[in-house]
Amino acid sequence: MREVKVPAFAKVNLRLDVLGKRPDGFHELRTIFQTISLYDEVRLRPSTKPGISLVIQGNQSLAQEPVKKNLVYRAIDLLRRELGIRQGVEVQLWKAIPAGRGLGGGSSDAAAALTGYLRLTGKDLPAAKLIEIAASLGADVPFFLLGGRALGVNKGDEIYPLADIPEQAVLVVSPRDIHVPTPDAYRWLRAPRLTKPAATPKLWGFCALSWSAQGNGLSNDFERPVFRRYPRLGQIKRDLLRLGATEALLAGSGSAVIGLFPSPAKARRAAVGFPQDQTFVCETISRDRYARLVEGASVKRSRRR
């Protein structure tokens, strides 16, 4: 039986500026996304049974939630409706990216499901329509159709490619006992209300950074309010710097914290300093490499047992 496997890579935000709250209730963002090598895997194959069967492994709490709430299920359901396909599909989601840590695992899974289902069915969609479907699932889902280093504006759903930076070793520290709900993080931020398009000195600095291929100047507007409520996350950042990170940063709205290191060996040595947390030694992935890894994902014939 035909089976498609697609990796779903995590992301970090090298820069995350919240300019304010818009009249429609969403926040106006300027962010720089970067893919890293930590990944989940989405596996799809046709089914003789109707509908979508989704099995989740590697995350027990996620597996216990109603499957129709999962972004993978929702992504495939939207595509089936768009393409008018009635044949059933079996999906397995293998989780390695910790959920609710600001690493974009759920959004990446959704993008991988979109890509994988199109490959499984041999169908195609105009890029604009695929991006529209992706954006309806979540603001950062469109980024995962592209990967590499990219600029996100608007709600973070309007994506433009940026020059890739040289490969960089990344240590992700994910506290087991701290979860930061994104709506809470936005509320703590107390972003100003926007009544006209944002034009601030902060925005001009962001524009200059976006044109740079150096990748310097990590910053995240969520750090101050989140660290105030979870001091240990601030301590993790300080420890990463003490253990040799050239830069360190809260991942998204948290609760993972990342450190950039001169080499994977130094990142591995630093990981030993966080025995009570989950740690992942990763590397940044360029857009070309991302495309090769995702587009070259395996398609094989598997024998049902």
Salt bridges, closest charged atoms under 4 A:
ASP17 OD1 - ARG15 NE 3.24
ASP24 OD2 - ARG22 NH2 2.61
GLU28 OE1 - ARG22 NH1 3.17
GLU28 OE2 - ARG30 NH1 2.75
ASP40 OD2 - LYS95 NZ 2.59
GLU41 OE1 - ARG43 NE 2.65
ASP77 OD2 - ARG81 NE 3.01
GLU82 OE1 - LYS129 NZ 3.86
GLU90 OE1 - ARG45 NE 2.99
GLU90 OE2 - ARG304 NH2 3.45
ASP109 OD2 - LYS95 NZ 3.04
GLU132 OE2 - LYS129 NZ 3.57
GLU167 OE1 - ARG289 NH1 3.84
ASP184 OD1 - ARG187 NH1 2.97
ASP221 OD2 - LYS202 NZ 2.52
GLU223 OE1 - LYS237 NZ 2.85
ASP239 OD1 - ARG242 NH2 3.49
ASP277 OD2 - ARG232 NH2 2.67
GLU283 OE2 - ARG289 NH1 2.61
